[in-house]
């Protein structure tokens, strides 16, 4: 075994926590409705017995690992014993699918190392690594390391630059090898446990290959001259996953270039592709300069939930290695808008499933996540991302499997430690026990419904307590401490009470004007799962400048046609002294649905209309909603 060097500026501090917030409700919903479903877990493991992915070059094999990784992060928050038991059972079940030579795949032998095979194998090892961190059975932990080592050793025999081997960027027919190269993260995590030189050598090999066939995404990120949407391959989720592996490699090697290129990439994505709801991609799931093109009309789907949570997870990694609260701001925006908005708490069913299946014997179930989120006037629940059908005529989707990790990541990073103290990153009502029980933190607030936050800190030892000041809070008032940069700093010796008043004034954002651009994708599919690379020139429509978006704190405000004004209408706003005229009427529902925030505005004619928080809008999957509002 080798020592796990972290190289992090911020670390995990919480021994136990209990929130009374939207995060807790989401974790509870997912634990009950999805993560403790033993039948579903069995079905996912069976994909490695049936190996049906080889028949359609699909990705059913990703489901188990995606959902187990998500389940672990939720468990780290709620410590639900039923969830732990179900996870343990499915891990033991997965350990039985390994073949004599170490092969584990949802593809048959004659179709292996193609399409999404490596991607699915990646998720098996990665999820095992996550479960290992919470496993309380030492024998099972050893079994996991042995299992994963055998799985990876089989891969190493077949993938590489040697005679008879296939290059990792050629071990797929999709996205120039991004999906296969993303196995870097579990390879490095496994090396920390196995200590096998072959595993580290394989990790270095993946980086040397550059992540994509003919495109070295790591070199491009280090040079920092091109934005990611111009790299030449544009699949957002898979590309971010590759960079997560580089972060893990940085933690064990300390090579500063690895840290630099990952931070460069994160900042570049935020600059070029993060939308007003905290997701990426306005051309299905691809980097396409969404920051400037997000008001352009696109008939297809956009803002994928897989991308949302992967961006949140990557930001959490960059937050820990840098301590830069910019990335906490990013997580918060994604969580309160794109992420919570995707939760299907009303058990709605997507008509797309029946259209795609075209079969009368379909086992119709609801999925706990929506896959895509609209920006201009459109509806939720339009399509199921990564839809695959099982042999029992049921189905599942990629976003549904990965979704739960979003709330786990958010909760896990609410309170972090640093050398000399604690840092509160998010403002959820709840209680935390930290640093081996030596410190306790209690937060009382209605945030994000309003900006008043009361924090009580008790510590047996003197420490520095930091509270993140969000970038959107232009005027922040506190009863104690000193604001230094992005933090309020308070010396705690015994017990200290902090009162924070965050600025919840409504503010707006206008589209960024542009003329023409080049992107590396099109919506024309020539091979299943593969889109044309481009380059494609896209032209700006001046009509796309006639939009406005409004925010209150971290919340993106949204039109919902159920409030009386169609989301596709033209909006105007009465102003007084340079401020929008509005009043808070959150106690009034949207039709039959509760909402977190509901504001009453007045237009230039004196007529009233309402905007609500994005996550509450359109939950019936029938009404049009719009985050970008059309103006004159």
C-alpha positions in Angstrom: 0.0 0.0 0.0 1.2 3.6 -0.7 0.2 6.6 1.3 -2.7 8.6 -0.2 -1.3 12.0 -0.8 -4.2 14.5 -1.1 -2.6 17.8 -2.1 -5.9 19.5 -1.2 -6.3 23.0 0.1 -9.7 22.0 1.6 -10.7 18.6 3.1 -13.7 16.9 4.5 -14.5 17.9 8.0 -17.9 16.4 8.9 -18.3 13.3 11.0 -22.1 13.5 11.1 -24.6 15.9 9.6 -28.3 16.4 9.4 -29.9 18.9 7.2 -33.5 20.2 7.2 -33.4 21.6 3.6 -34.0 20.9 0.0 -30.9 18.7 0.0 -32.2 16.5 2.8 -35.6 16.2 1.0 -33.8 15.2 -2.2 -31.6 12.6 -0.5 -34.6 11.1 1.3 -36.7 11.0 -1.9 -33.9 9.2 -3.8 -33.1 6.8 -1.0 -36.7 5.6 -0.8 -37.6 5.8 -4.4 -34.5 4.5 -6.1 -31.3 3.6 -4.2 -32.8 0.9 -1.9 -34.6 -0.9 -4.8 -32.9 -4.3 -4.6 -34.7 -5.6 -7.7 -33.3 -2.7 -9.7 -29.7 -3.4 -8.5 -30.1 -7.1 -9.4 -31.2 -6.1 -12.9 -28.2 -3.9 -13.3 -25.7 -6.6 -12.3 -27.4 -9.1 -14.6 -26.3 -6.9 -17.6 -22.8 -8.4 -17.0 -24.3 -11.9 -17.2 -26.6 -11.3 -20.2 -24.0 -9.2 -22.0 -26.7 -7.6 -24.2 -24.7 -4.5 -24.8 -22.8 -6.4 -27.4 -25.9 -6.7 -29.5 -26.5 -3.0 -29.9 -23.2 -1.5 -28.8 -25.1 0.1 -25.9 -24.3 1.2 -22.4 -26.5 -0.8 -20.1 -23.3 -1.7 -18.2 -22.8 1.8 -17.0 -26.0 1.8 -14.9 -24.7 -0.3 -12.0 -21.6 1.8 -11.4 -23.2 5.1 -12.0 -25.9 4.4 -9.5 -23.6 2.8 -6.9 -21.2 5.7 -6.9 -24.2 8.0 -6.4 -25.6 5.8 -3.7 -22.4 6.0 -1.8 -22.3 9.8 -1.8 -25.9 9.9 -0.5 -25.0 7.3 2.2 -22.1 9.5 3.3 -24.7 12.1 4.0 -27.6 10.2 5.6 -25.9 7.1 6.9 -29.0 5.1 6.1 -28.5 1.5 7.2 -31.0 0.1 4.8 -29.1 1.8 2.0 -25.8 0.4 3.3 -27.2 -3.1 3.3 -28.5 -2.9 -0.2 -25.2 -1.5 -1.5 -23.3 -4.3 0.2 -25.6 -6.9 -1.3 -25.2 -5.6 -4.8 -21.4 -5.3 -4.4 -21.2 -8.9 -3.4 -23.4 -9.8 -6.4 -21.2 -8.0 -8.8 -18.1 -9.8 -7.4 -19.6 -13.1 -8.8 -19.8 -12.0 -12.4 -16.0 -12.0 -13.0 -14.9 -14.6 -15.5 -11.9 -17.0 -15.0 -9.4 -14.7 -16.7 -10.6 -11.6 -14.9 -12.9 -10.3 -17.6 -16.0 -8.3 -16.5 -18.0 -6.8 -19.3 -21.6 -6.2 -20.5 -20.3 -6.9 -24.0 -19.7 -10.4 -25.4 -16.1 -11.4 -26.1 -16.5 -11.0 -29.9 -17.7 -7.4 -29.5 -15.5 -6.3 -26.6 -13.3 -3.1 -26.5 -15.7 -1.3 -28.8 -18.3 1.4 -28.4 -19.2 1.8 -24.7 -17.5 -1.3 -23.4 -14.5 0.4 -21.7 -16.9 3.1 -20.4 -19.0 0.4 -18.7 -16.0 -1.3 -17.2 -14.7 2.0 -15.9 -17.9 2.4 -13.9 -17.6 -1.0 -12.3 -14.1 -0.3 -11.0 -14.9 3.3 -10.0 -18.1 2.4 -8.1 -16.2 -0.3 -6.3 -13.6 2.3 -5.3 -16.3 4.5 -3.9 -17.9 1.7 -1.9 -14.5 0.6 -0.6 -14.3 4.0 1.2 -17.5 3.3 3.3 -17.2 -0.5 3.6 -17.0 -1.7 7.2 -16.0 -5.3 6.4 -12.3 -5.7 6.1 -12.5 -9.0 4.1 -14.9 -7.5 1.7 -12.6 -4.5 1.2 -9.8 -6.9 0.4 -12.1 -8.8 -2.0 -12.9 -5.5 -3.8 -9.2 -4.6 -4.3 -8.5 -8.1 -5.7 -11.6 -8.1 -8.0 -10.8 -4.6 -9.4 -7.1 -5.5 -9.9 -8.1 -8.6 -11.9 -10.6 -6.5 -14.0 -7.9 -3.9 -14.7 -5.2 -6.4 -15.4 -7.4 -8.0 -18.1 -7.8 -4.6 -19.7 -4.1 -3.8 -19.5 -3.4 -7.1 -21.4 -5.6 -5.9 -24.3 -5.2 -2.1 -24.3 -1.9 -0.3 -25.1 0.7 0.3 -27.8 2.1 -3.2 -27.8 1.8 -5.9 -30.5 -1.8 -7.2 -30.6 -3.1 -4.4 -28.4 -5.7 -1.8 -29.2 -4.9 1.8 -28.4 -7.2 3.2 -25.7 -8.5 6.0 -28.0 -9.4 3.3 -30.5 -11.2 1.1 -28.0 -14.5 2.7 -28.9 -16.4 4.0 -31.9 -17.6 7.1 -30.1 -16.2 10.5 -29.4 -12.6 9.9 -30.5 -12.0 7.8 -27.4 -13.0 10.2 -24.7 -15.3 7.6 -23.1 -12.6 4.9 -23.0 -9.9 7.3 -21.7 -12.1 8.4 -18.8 -11.1 5.1 -17.1 -8.1 7.1 -15.9 -9.9 8.1 -12.6 -10.6 4.5 -11.3 -7.2 3.4 -12.5 -5.5 5.9 -10.3 -7.8 5.3 -7.4 -7.1 1.6 -7.6 -3.4 2.2 -7.7 -3.6 3.9 -4.4 -4.9 0.6 -2.9 -3.0 -2.0 -5.0 0.4 -0.2 -5.2 0.9 -2.2 -8.5 3.4 -0.4 -10.8 1.5 -1.7 -13.8 -1.6 0.3 -12.7 0.4 3.5 -12.4 2.1 2.8 -15.7 -1.3 2.3 -17.4 -2.5 5.6 -15.9 0.5 7.4 -17.3 -0.1 5.7 -20.7 -3.7 7.1 -20.8 -2.5 10.6 -20.2 0.3 10.3 -22.8 -2.3 9.2 -25.4 -4.0 12.6 -24.8 -7.6 11.5 -24.1 -8.9 11.6 -27.7 -7.8 10.1 -31.0 -5.7 12.8 -32.7 -6.6 15.4 -30.1 -4.5 15.9 -26.9 -7.1 17.5 -24.6 -4.7 17.6 -21.7 -2.0 19.5 -23.7 -4.7 21.9 -25.0 -5.9 22.6 -21.4 -2.3 23.2 -20.2 -1.6 25.6 -23.1 -4.9 27.4 -22.3 -5.2 29.0 -25.7 -8.4 27.3 -26.9 -11.7 27.0 -25.1 -12.9 23.4 -24.7 -15.7 23.6 -27.3 -12.9 24.2 -29.8 -10.8 21.2 -28.9 -12.2 19.3 -31.9 -14.2 16.8 -29.8 -17.1 18.1 -27.8 -18.8 15.5 -25.6 -19.0 17.4 -22.3 -19.6 14.7 -19.7 -17.0 12.3 -21.0 -14.4 15.1 -21.4 -14.9 16.3 -17.8 -14.5 12.7 -16.6 -11.1 12.5 -18.2 -9.9 15.6 -16.4 -11.2 14.1 -13.1 -8.7 11.3 -13.6 -5.9 13.8 -14.0 -6.8 15.4 -10.7 -6.4 12.0 -9.0 -3.1 11.6 -10.7 -2.0 15.0 -9.4 -2.9 13.9 -5.9 -0.5 11.0 -6.0 2.3 12.5 -8.1 2.3 16.1 -7.0 3.0 17.2 -10.7 2.0 20.8 -10.8 1.2 20.7 -14.5 -1.6 18.3 -13.8 -3.2 20.7 -11.3 -2.7 23.6 -13.7 -4.3 22.0 -16.7 -7.3 20.9 -14.6 -7.8 24.4 -13.2 -7.4 25.9 -16.6 -10.0 23.5 -18.0 -12.5 24.2 -15.2 -12.2 28.0 -15.7 -12.5 27.6 -19.4 -15.6 25.6 -19.2 -17.2 28.1 -16.8 -16.3 30.9 -19.3 -17.4 29.2 -22.5 -20.2 26.7 -21.7 -22.0 27.1 -18.3 -25.5 28.4 -18.7 -27.7 30.5 -16.4 -29.0 27.3 -14.7 -25.6 25.8 -14.1 -25.4 23.1 -16.8 -23.6 22.9 -20.1 -24.5 22.2 -23.7 -27.3 23.7 -25.8 -26.8 21.3 -28.6 -27.8 18.1 -26.8 -24.9 17.0 -24.4 -22.0 18.8 -26.1 -19.8 21.8 -25.4 -20.9 24.3 -28.0 -20.1 27.7 -26.6 -23.3 27.6 -24.6 -22.5 30.8 -22.6 -23.0 32.9 -25.6 -25.4 30.7 -27.6 -27.8 29.8 -24.8 -30.6 32.1 -26.1 -30.4 30.6 -29.6 -33.5 28.5 -30.5 -32.8 24.8 -30.7 -35.6 22.3 -31.3 -33.7 19.4 -29.8 -32.8 18.6 -26.2 -30.2 20.4 -24.1 -28.7 20.9 -20.6 -28.3 17.2 -19.8 -28.6 16.1 -16.1 -25.5 13.9 -16.6 -23.5 17.0 -17.5 -25.0 19.0 -14.6 -23.9 16.5 -11.9 -20.5 15.8 -13.6 -19.8 19.5 -13.7 -20.8 19.8 -10.0 -18.5 16.9 -9.1 -15.6 18.4 -11.1 -16.1 21.7 -9.5 -16.0 20.0 -6.1 -12.6 18.5 -7.0 -11.2 21.9 -8.1 -12.6 23.6 -5.0 -10.7 21.1 -2.8 -7.4 21.4 -4.6 -7.5 25.2 -4.9 -9.8 26.5 -2.1 -11.3 28.9 -4.7 -14.9 29.7 -3.8 -15.7 30.5 -7.4 -16.2 26.7 -7.8 -18.5 26.6 -4.8 -20.6 29.3 -6.5 -20.8 27.0 -9.5 -21.9 24.0 -7.5 -24.6 26.1 -5.8 -26.0 27.5 -9.1 -26.2 24.0 -10.6 -27.8 22.5 -7.5 -30.6 25.0 -7.0 -31.5 25.3 -10.6 -30.7 22.6 -13.2 -30.2 19.8 -10.6 -33.3 20.2 -8.3 -35.3 21.1 -11.4 -34.5 17.6 -12.8 -35.9 15.7 -9.8 -39.1 14.0 -10.9 -40.8 14.1 -7.5 -44.3 14.0 -9.0 -43.6 10.6 -10.7 -44.3 11.9 -14.2 -43.8 9.6 -17.2 -42.1 10.6 -20.4 -44.1 9.9 -23.6 -40.8 9.5 -25.5 -40.3 6.1 -23.9 -43.3 4.6 -25.6 -42.5 6.3 -28.9 -39.0 4.8 -28.8 -40.0 1.3 -27.6 -42.9 0.8 -30.0 -44.0 -2.3 -28.1 -47.2 -3.2 -26.3 -45.5 -5.3 -23.6 -43.4 -2.5 -22.2 -43.1 -2.5 -18.4 -44.0 1.2 -17.8 -42.3 2.7 -14.8 -41.4 6.3 -13.8 -37.8 7.5 -13.6 -36.8 9.7 -10.7 -34.9 12.2 -12.9 -35.7 14.2 -16.0 -32.8 14.2 -18.4 -32.9 17.6 -20.0 -33.7 21.1 -19.0 -35.1 24.0 -21.1 -33.8 27.5 -21.2 -36.2 29.2 -23.7 -39.9 28.5 -23.7 -40.3 24.7 -23.6 -41.4 21.8 -21.4 -39.7 19.4 -19.0 -39.9 15.6 -19.6 -39.3 15.6 -23.3 -36.8 12.8 -23.6 -35.0 10.1 -21.6 -31.2 10.4 -21.9 -29.3 7.2 -22.5 -32.4 5.2 -22.8 -31.9 1.4 -22.9 -34.3 -1.5 -22.7 -33.8 -4.7 -20.7 -34.7 -8.2 -21.5 -37.7 -8.1 -19.2 -39.1 -5.2 -21.3 -38.4 -2.6 -18.7 -36.0 0.3 -19.3 -33.7 2.9 -17.6 -31.6 5.9 -18.5 -28.2 7.3 -17.9 -29.3 10.5 -16.1 -31.5 8.6 -13.8 -28.6 6.4 -12.7 -26.1 9.2 -12.1 -28.5 11.8 -10.8 -28.3 11.0 -7.0 -24.6 11.9 -6.9 -25.5 15.6 -7.3 -27.2 15.9 -3.8 -24.4 13.8 -2.3 -21.7 16.1 -3.7 -23.6 19.2 -2.5 -24.0 17.9 1.0 -20.5 16.5 1.3 -19.0 19.9 0.5 -21.3 22.0 2.7 -18.7 22.3 5.4 -15.0 21.7 4.7 -11.8 21.9 6.7 -8.5 23.6 6.1 -5.3 23.9 8.1 -6.4 25.8 11.2 -10.2 25.8 10.8 -13.5 25.1 9.2 -15.2 26.7 6.1 -18.9 26.8 5.6 -19.6 26.6 1.9 -23.4 26.3 1.6 -26.2 27.7 3.7 -28.5 24.8 4.5 -30.5 24.7 7.7 -28.9 21.8 9.7 -26.4 20.6 12.3 -22.9 19.3 11.8 -20.5 17.4 14.1 -16.9 18.0 13.0 -13.2 17.2 13.6 -13.8 14.0 15.6 -16.6 15.6 17.7 -14.4 18.5 18.8 -16.5 21.1 16.9 -20.3 21.5 16.3 -21.9 23.9 13.8 -25.6 24.7 13.7 -27.2 26.7 10.9 -30.7 28.2 11.1 -32.0 29.8 7.9 -34.7 29.7 5.2 -32.1 30.1 2.5 -32.4 30.3 -0.5 -36.0 31.7 0.1 -34.3 34.6 1.9 -30.8 35.6 2.9 -30.9 35.6 6.7 -28.5 33.0 8.1 -27.7 32.3 11.7 -24.7 30.2 12.5 -23.7 28.9 15.9 -20.2 27.4 16.2 -18.9 25.5 19.3 -15.3 24.3 19.5 -13.2 22.6 22.1 -10.1 24.2 20.5 -9.5 27.6 19.1 -10.1 27.7 15.4 -10.7 30.0 12.5 -14.2 29.7 11.1 -14.8 30.9 7.5 -18.1 31.5 5.8 -18.2 31.8 2.0 -19.6 35.0 0.7 -21.2 34.2 -2.6 -20.3 36.3 -5.6 -23.9 37.2 -6.1 -24.2 38.8 -2.7 -23.1 42.3 -3.5 -23.9 43.7 0.0 -23.3 41.3 2.8 -23.9 42.3 6.5 -22.5 40.3 9.5 -22.6 40.9 13.2 -19.1 39.6 13.8 -15.9 38.9 11.9 -14.0 40.4 9.0 -14.7 39.9 5.3 -11.5 38.9 3.5 -12.0 38.3 -0.2 -14.6 35.6 -0.6 -14.8 34.7 3.1 -16.1 36.1 6.3 -13.5 35.1 8.9 -14.3 34.7 12.6 -12.0 33.5 15.4 -13.8 30.9 17.5 -12.7 30.0 21.0 -15.6 28.2 22.8 -18.9 29.3 21.4 -19.6 32.0 18.8 -22.9 33.1 17.2 -22.8 34.6 13.7 -25.6 36.4 11.9 -25.3 36.9 8.2 -27.5 38.9 5.9 -26.9 38.0 2.3 -28.0 40.3 -0.5 -31.1 38.8 -2.1 -31.9 41.7 -4.5 -33.1 40.7 -7.9 -30.5 41.2 -10.6 -30.4 40.5 -14.3 -28.2 39.2 -17.1 -28.4 40.0 -20.8 -27.2 37.7 -23.7 -23.7 38.1 -24.9 -23.7 39.4 -28.5 -21.7 37.5 -31.1 -21.6 37.3 -34.9 -20.4 33.9 -35.9 -18.7 30.9 -34.4 -17.3 27.5 -35.1 -18.4 24.4 -33.1 -17.5 20.8 -33.4 -20.8 19.0 -33.6 -24.0 18.7 -35.5 -27.3 17.0 -34.8 -26.8 14.7 -37.7 -26.0 11.2 -36.5 -24.1 8.9 -38.9 -23.4 6.1 -36.5 -25.5 5.3 -33.4 -24.1 7.3 -30.5 -21.7 9.3 -32.7 -22.2 12.8 -34.0 -20.4 14.6 -36.8 -17.3 16.4 -35.4 -17.4 19.5 -37.6 -16.1 22.1 -37.7 -19.4 23.8 -38.4 -19.9 27.5 -38.8 -22.9 28.9 -36.9 -24.3 32.4 -37.4 -25.8 34.7 -34.8 -29.5 35.7 -35.1 -30.0 39.3 -33.8 -33.4 38.1 -32.4 -31.5 36.0 -29.9 -30.3 39.2 -28.2 -33.9 40.1 -27.3 -33.9 38.2 -24.1 -33.3 38.7 -20.4 -32.7 36.5 -17.4 -33.4 37.4 -13.8 -31.9 36.0 -10.6 -32.4 36.2 -6.9 -29.4 35.0 -4.9 -28.4 31.6 -6.4 -31.8 31.1 -8.0 -32.6 31.6 -11.6 -36.1 33.0 -11.9 -38.4 31.4 -14.4 -41.7 32.0 -16.2 -44.2 29.2 -15.8 -47.3 29.3 -18.1 -49.5 28.1 -15.2 -49.1 31.5 -13.4 -51.2 33.2 -16.1 -48.7 34.5 -18.6 -47.4 32.2 -21.3 -43.6 31.5 -21.0 -43.1 32.4 -24.6 -44.7 35.8 -24.3 -42.8 39.1 -24.6 -41.9 40.4 -21.1 -41.3 44.0 -20.0 -40.5 45.2 -16.5 -41.4 48.4 -14.7 -38.5 50.0 -13.0 -38.1 52.6 -10.3 -34.7 54.2 -9.4 -33.0 51.6 -11.6 -34.6 48.6 -9.8 -37.3 46.2 -11.0 -40.6 46.7 -9.2 -41.7 43.4 -7.6 -43.1 42.0 -4.4 -42.6 38.6 -2.7 -45.7 36.3 -2.8 -44.0 33.0 -2.2 -46.9 31.8 -0.1 -49.0 31.6 -3.3 -48.7 28.4 -5.2 -48.1 27.7 -8.9 -51.3 26.1 -9.8 -51.3 23.2 -7.3 -47.6 23.1 -6.8 -45.7 24.7 -4.0 -42.7 26.8 -5.0 -39.6 28.0 -3.2 -39.8 31.6 -4.5 -42.6 33.4 -6.3 -42.2 37.1 -7.1 -44.9 39.4 -8.5 -43.6 41.8 -11.1 -45.3 44.7 -12.9 -44.9 45.4 -16.7 -44.7 48.7 -18.4 -48.5 48.8 -18.7 -49.0 48.2 -15.0 -50.1 44.6 -15.4 -48.9 42.0 -12.9 -47.1 38.7 -13.8 -45.2 36.2 -11.8 -41.8 34.5 -11.9 -40.8 31.5 -9.8 -37.6 29.7 -9.0 -36.4 27.5 -11.8 -36.5 24.2 -9.9 -40.2 24.6 -9.0 -41.3 25.5 -12.6 -43.0 23.1 -14.9 -43.1 20.1 -12.6 -46.3 18.9 -14.2 -44.3 18.3 -17.4 -47.2 19.9 -19.3 -46.6 23.6 -18.9 -44.1 25.7 -20.8 -41.4 27.4 -18.8 -38.6 29.8 -19.7 -35.5 31.0 -17.9 -34.6 33.3 -20.7 -37.5 35.7 -21.2 -38.3 37.3 -24.5 -38.2 41.1 -24.5 -39.0 43.8 -27.0 
